[in-house]
Amino acid sequence: MVKVGLIRCRQTEDMCPGTTDFKIIREKKGVFAGVDEEIEIIGMVSCGGCPGKKAVTRAVDMVKRGADTIVLTSCITRGNPIGFPCPNAKQIKAAIENKLGPGIRILDYTH
């Protein structure tokens, strides 16, 4: 089983309830295409707001709660739904990877 923790952009929370992320996971599309195992969502949190420093501690917390995969949702990396990707996305990902190490998978988008 793949256990997923989702991190979303706080700036888009009021315009996106995450339904497409959940649908993509349920239907195993997007970044989840080809996943044969069941997927369990451990949690969905925001990055904490610009510049996204809270994403690291929130990723750590989701791993403590069972996540083996952290996903930076498409609002962060692709700018969905407003077409404005986070200018700090690469730094956020690098900081999470540095903190969690190689045993935790980090994915760049959902859909």
Beta strands, then each sheet from edge to edge (+ up, - down):
strand 1: 2-8
strand 2: 39-46
strand 3: 69-72
strand 4: 105-107
sheet 1: 2+ 1+ 3+ 4+
end
